[in-house]
Amino acid sequence: MFFKKSVQIDSHIDTLIGHETQLNGNMQFAGGLRVDGLIVGNVIEKQAHPSTLIISENGAVTGAVEASKIVLNGMIRGPVRSSVFIELQSKARIIGDLYYKSLEMHTGAVIEGKLIYLGEQAEASPTETSTTEAS
């Protein structure tokens, strides 16, 4: 399988939320974030810093998730927005809507919500999208 360079997942991890760790509150990150524990709150990448979020089989997030590239093998309870690429591995589970531009879904992954294709919208910044919709 051949992918464009932009959809290859960067395995560099800047931040790790360990297996026995629970974080309560919203989190903003840049670079690579791996979640093996639990985050109760929104997990959002910093604007203008395309980032990679990896949620392992033991990892979970309860809240909104936004990142350029996402690899999920755990659970997310809340809306998910991936502006470049999302890979749902076999034990992945999303309870909420999934906004995506490119999606890879393995057998066994579950989405309990809507799939919303972003298309070319993902390239536009939120202010550009709002301006276009207002016209």
Secondary structure by P-SEA (a helix, b strand, c coil): cccccccccccccccccccccccccbbbbccbbbbcbbbccbbbccccccbbbbbcccbbbcccccccbbbbcbbbccbbbbcccccccccbbbcccccccbbbbcccccccbbbbbbcccccccaaaaaaaaac
